[in-house]
Amino acid sequence: MRSVATILSGLALLGAGALYNPAWAAKAPVVVELFTAQGCSSCGSANAAVAALAERDDVLPLIFSVDYWDYLGWKDTFAEAEFTDRQRAYEKHFGIREVFTPQVVLNGKVQGSGAKAGALDTLLAAQAKARINSPDMQALSPTRIAVGSGRVPAGGAEVWLVRFDPNAQQVSVRRGDNRGQTLDYRNVVRELVRLGPWAGKPRAYRLPATKEDGLSTAILVQGVRGGPLVGAMAIPADKTEDSAPR
């Protein structure tokens, strides 16, 4: 698999300057996505279990809050419609009858209930053995990333920007099924942006300005319409502080 050397040699044309940090061409982590809601009575333990994975270097947990439980009387403070859309794409990809919470999706390849004790550990162990054969991925600057060459899934692939809050936090729910409970979170997704298609050849992508300070960044290369992940890279918050487009 070729590296991003083709892109790096053309940095003058891209206007990106020198390589921002060449050490970031790291091995892809196992990406664990949790779809949860503050109005879901069985989601609290799943939140805590996925948040605990943030301590591992080989796992990238991402917590997506969905909005379809808001009708129960409590509006989820983290939910966005596009997060629900992402879960519905997985619903169609996996042939599930309907969306549910808490749901975990690992590397876009397997899914299961986050409420079942031990289920996440079993799925995670299997995906850790079958690590993603990721294309090289590097940060060129605070506002540009590069994806190298690799095999494209059937139907095509696209590159996604995920910005998440790496800090531990708690939410006190005052209404709905979880009234009176305090829910624990970490790696809560705050922004989800499609950067563009990926055709298996080296390409650079511009990152849009962030809406919040202190967020960490993940770049996902994924099959279209909720397909499997073929690449993933996490960038610490302090490496993307200068996030205004140039």
C-alpha positions in Angstrom: 0.0 0.0 0.0 1.5 3.3 -1.0 2.0 6.1 1.5 1.0 9.7 1.2 4.4 10.6 -0.4 2.6 11.7 -3.5 0.7 14.3 -1.7 3.6 15.4 0.5 5.7 16.0 -2.6 3.1 18.4 -3.9 2.6 20.5 -0.7 3.7 23.6 -2.5 0.8 23.2 -4.9 -1.6 22.6 -2.0 -0.2 25.6 -0.1 0.0 23.6 3.1 3.7 24.3 3.9 5.8 21.7 5.8 4.3 18.5 7.2 2.5 19.4 10.4 3.6 16.3 12.3 5.0 13.3 10.4 4.7 11.0 13.4 0.9 10.8 13.1 0.8 8.1 10.4 -0.2 5.7 13.2 -1.8 2.3 13.2 -5.6 2.6 13.0 -7.5 2.1 16.3 -10.6 0.1 16.7 -13.4 2.6 16.3 -16.3 2.0 18.7 -19.4 4.0 18.1 -22.1 4.1 20.7 -25.6 5.4 19.8 -27.2 6.5 23.0 -29.8 9.0 24.4 -30.4 10.7 27.7 -34.0 9.6 27.4 -33.0 5.9 27.2 -33.4 4.1 30.5 -30.9 1.4 29.6 -28.1 3.7 28.2 -26.4 4.8 31.4 -24.2 1.7 31.9 -23.4 1.6 28.1 -22.2 5.2 28.3 -19.9 4.4 31.2 -18.5 1.3 29.5 -17.7 3.0 26.2 -16.3 6.1 28.0 -13.9 3.8 29.9 -12.4 2.7 26.6 -10.9 6.2 26.1 -8.1 5.0 28.4 -6.9 2.6 25.7 -4.5 3.6 23.0 -5.8 1.0 20.6 -9.5 2.0 20.8 -11.3 5.2 19.7 -14.7 5.4 21.4 -17.2 7.9 20.0 -20.5 8.6 21.7 -23.3 9.8 19.3 -26.5 11.1 21.0 -29.6 10.5 19.0 -32.8 12.6 19.2 -35.7 10.2 18.7 -36.2 9.7 22.4 -36.7 13.4 23.0 -40.5 12.9 22.9 -40.4 11.2 26.3 -40.1 14.6 28.0 -36.3 15.3 28.0 -34.4 16.9 25.1 -31.0 15.3 24.9 -28.4 18.0 25.4 -25.9 16.4 22.9 -28.2 15.1 20.2 -28.1 16.2 16.6 -30.2 15.0 13.7 -27.2 14.0 11.7 -26.1 11.6 14.4 -29.5 9.9 14.1 -29.0 9.9 10.3 -25.7 8.1 10.8 -27.4 5.4 12.9 -30.1 5.0 10.3 -27.5 4.4 7.6 -26.1 1.6 9.8 -29.7 0.3 10.2 -30.0 -0.2 6.5 -26.5 -1.5 6.1 -26.9 -4.2 8.7 -30.5 -5.0 7.8 -31.8 -4.2 11.2 -35.6 -3.8 11.6 -35.4 -0.5 13.4 -32.9 1.7 15.2 -32.4 1.2 18.9 -30.3 2.4 21.9 -27.9 1.7 23.2 -26.3 0.3 20.1 -22.6 -0.2 19.5 -21.0 -0.4 16.0 -17.3 -1.4 15.8 -15.3 -0.4 12.7 -18.5 -0.2 10.8 -18.4 -4.0 10.5 -20.3 -5.4 13.4 -23.0 -4.1 15.7 -24.7 -5.2 18.9 -26.6 -4.1 22.0 -24.6 -1.9 24.4 -26.9 -3.0 27.2 -25.8 -6.7 27.2 -23.1 -7.4 29.7 -19.9 -8.7 28.0 -21.2 -8.2 24.5 -19.0 -5.2 23.9 -15.9 -7.0 25.2 -16.6 -9.9 22.9 -17.0 -7.7 19.8 -14.0 -5.6 20.7 -11.7 -8.6 21.2 -12.7 -9.9 17.7 -12.1 -6.5 16.0 -8.8 -6.0 17.8 -7.5 -9.2 16.2 -8.7 -8.1 12.7 -7.3 -4.6 12.7 -8.1 -2.2 9.8 -5.5 -2.3 7.0 -5.7 1.5 6.8 -4.3 3.7 4.2 -1.6 6.1 5.5 -3.2 9.1 7.1 -1.4 12.3 8.2 -2.1 15.8 9.3 -0.5 18.3 7.0 -1.4 21.3 9.0 -4.0 22.3 11.6 -6.5 22.6 8.7 -5.5 19.9 6.3 -5.2 16.1 6.4 -4.0 13.6 3.8 -5.2 10.1 3.0 -3.0 7.8 1.1 -3.9 5.0 -1.3 -5.7 1.8 -0.6 -8.5 -0.6 -1.5 -11.9 1.0 -1.9 -15.0 -0.9 -0.6 -17.7 -1.9 -3.1 -19.8 1.2 -3.9 -17.2 3.7 -3.0 -15.9 5.4 0.1 -15.9 8.8 1.7 -13.9 10.7 4.4 -15.6 12.0 7.5 -14.5 14.5 10.1 -15.6 13.8 13.7 -15.0 16.3 16.4 -15.5 15.1 20.0 -15.1 16.3 23.6 -12.4 14.1 25.2 -13.2 15.3 28.7 -15.2 13.3 31.2 -18.6 15.0 31.9 -21.9 14.3 33.6 -25.4 15.3 32.7 -28.2 15.4 35.3 -31.5 14.4 33.7 -34.6 16.2 35.2 -37.4 14.7 33.2 -38.3 11.5 31.3 -37.4 7.9 32.0 -34.0 8.9 33.5 -35.4 11.6 35.7 -33.2 12.2 38.8 -30.2 10.2 37.3 -26.8 11.5 36.4 -25.3 10.1 33.3 -21.5 9.8 32.7 -19.9 10.7 29.3 -16.5 10.9 27.6 -15.7 11.4 23.9 -19.1 12.9 23.2 -19.3 13.7 19.5 -20.1 17.4 18.8 -19.5 17.7 15.1 -19.9 15.3 12.1 -18.8 16.6 8.7 -18.4 14.7 5.4 -15.2 16.0 3.8 -15.6 14.3 0.4 -15.2 11.1 -1.5 -12.1 8.9 -1.5 -11.3 6.9 -4.6 -8.4 4.9 -3.3 -5.8 7.4 -4.4 -3.8 9.9 -2.3 -5.8 13.1 -1.6 -5.7 16.0 0.8 -8.8 17.4 2.5 -9.4 20.8 4.1 -10.9 20.8 7.6 -13.7 23.3 8.3 -13.5 25.7 11.3 -14.7 24.1 14.6 -17.7 25.5 16.4 -16.2 24.7 19.9 -12.8 25.0 21.5 -11.0 22.1 23.1 -12.4 19.3 20.8 -10.4 16.4 19.6 -10.5 15.3 16.0 -11.0 11.9 14.3 -10.8 11.2 10.6 -12.7 8.2 9.3 -12.5 6.7 5.9 -15.6 4.6 5.3 -17.7 2.8 2.8 -20.7 4.8 1.6 -24.1 4.6 3.3 -22.8 3.2 6.6 -20.3 0.8 5.1 -17.2 -0.6 6.8 -14.3 1.6 8.0 -11.1 1.3 5.9 -9.1 4.0 7.8 -9.2 5.9 11.0 -7.0 8.5 12.7 -7.3 10.4 15.9 -5.7 13.9 16.4 -5.4 15.4 19.9 -7.2 18.6 20.7 -3.9 20.5 21.2 -2.9 19.7 17.6 -5.9 21.4 16.0 -6.2 24.6 18.1 -5.5 26.7 15.0 -8.6 25.5 13.2 -9.6 28.6 11.2 -9.3 28.0 7.4 -6.3 29.6 5.7 
